[in-house]
């Protein structure tokens, strides 16, 4: 199994944890759920502000659209891409 596939399965597992966290937030009544921006801000609080300050505005707007999506969706899609790209091609 390729390292890219292993990383993909790890990202899928992390996406499942984020999905359970979003369900938990929905049960306790917290609005908005858990976005990727929230996760990034929780672990590295200076990074979003630094990116916004030093990144080109058009690129930041595109990145911000991805960051406000639910964390489990973004991490899950990246994990599925890693699994697909790490697949061995049979001829």
C-alpha positions as CSV (number, residue, x, y, z in Angstrom):
1,X,0.0,0.0,0.0
2,X,1.4,3.4,-1.0
3,X,2.1,6.1,1.6
4,X,-0.5,8.3,-0.3
5,X,-3.2,5.8,0.3
6,X,-2.3,5.4,4.0
7,X,-2.5,9.2,4.3
8,X,-5.8,9.1,2.6
9,X,-7.3,6.5,5.0
10,X,-5.9,8.5,7.9
11,X,-7.6,11.7,6.6
12,X,-10.9,9.7,6.1
13,X,-10.7,8.7,9.8
14,X,-10.1,12.3,10.9
15,X,-13.0,13.3,8.7
16,X,-15.2,10.8,10.6
17,X,-14.1,12.3,13.9
18,X,-14.9,15.8,12.6
19,X,-18.4,14.5,11.5
20,X,-19.0,13.1,15.0
21,X,-17.9,16.4,16.5
22,X,-20.3,18.3,14.2
23,X,-23.2,16.0,15.2
24,X,-22.3,16.5,18.9
25,X,-22.4,20.3,18.4
26,X,-25.8,19.9,16.6
27,X,-27.2,17.9,19.6
28,X,-26.1,20.4,22.2
29,X,-27.4,23.3,20.2
30,X,-24.3,25.1,19.0
31,X,-24.9,27.0,15.8
32,X,-22.7,26.7,12.8
33,X,-21.0,23.3,13.5
34,X,-17.3,22.9,13.1
35,X,-15.7,24.6,10.1
36,X,-12.1,24.1,8.9
37,X,-11.4,27.7,9.9
38,X,-12.4,26.9,13.4
39,X,-10.1,23.9,13.5
40,X,-7.2,25.9,12.0
41,X,-7.8,28.8,14.4
42,X,-7.9,26.4,17.4
43,X,-4.5,24.9,16.7
44,X,-2.7,27.8,15.0
45,X,-4.5,31.0,16.0
46,X,-2.1,33.4,14.2
47,X,-2.1,31.6,10.8
48,X,-5.5,32.8,9.5
49,X,-4.7,36.5,10.3
50,X,-1.2,36.1,8.8
51,X,-2.6,34.5,5.6
52,X,-5.2,37.2,5.2
53,X,-2.7,39.9,5.6
54,X,0.1,38.7,3.3
55,X,-1.9,36.7,0.7
56,X,-3.3,38.2,-2.5
57,X,-6.9,39.2,-1.9
58,X,-8.3,37.1,-4.7
59,X,-6.5,34.0,-3.5
60,X,-7.6,34.6,0.1
61,X,-11.2,34.9,-0.9
62,X,-11.0,31.5,-2.7
63,X,-9.2,29.9,0.3
64,X,-11.8,31.4,2.7
65,X,-14.6,29.8,0.8
66,X,-12.9,26.4,1.4
67,X,-12.2,27.3,5.1
68,X,-15.8,28.1,6.0
69,X,-17.0,24.7,4.8
70,X,-17.6,21.9,7.4
71,X,-14.2,20.4,8.3
72,X,-15.4,16.8,7.7
73,X,-16.3,17.6,4.1
74,X,-13.0,19.2,3.2
75,X,-10.8,16.6,5.0
76,X,-12.9,13.8,3.6
77,X,-12.6,15.0,0.0
78,X,-8.8,15.4,0.4
79,X,-8.7,11.9,1.8
80,X,-10.6,10.4,-1.1
81,X,-8.3,12.2,-3.5
82,X,-5.3,10.8,-1.8
83,X,-6.8,7.3,-1.9
84,X,-7.5,7.6,-5.6
85,X,-4.2,9.1,-6.5
86,X,-2.3,6.4,-4.5
87,X,-4.0,3.5,-6.2
88,X,-1.7,1.2,-8.2
89,X,-2.7,1.0,-11.9
90,X,-3.0,-2.5,-13.3
91,X,-2.2,-3.0,-17.0
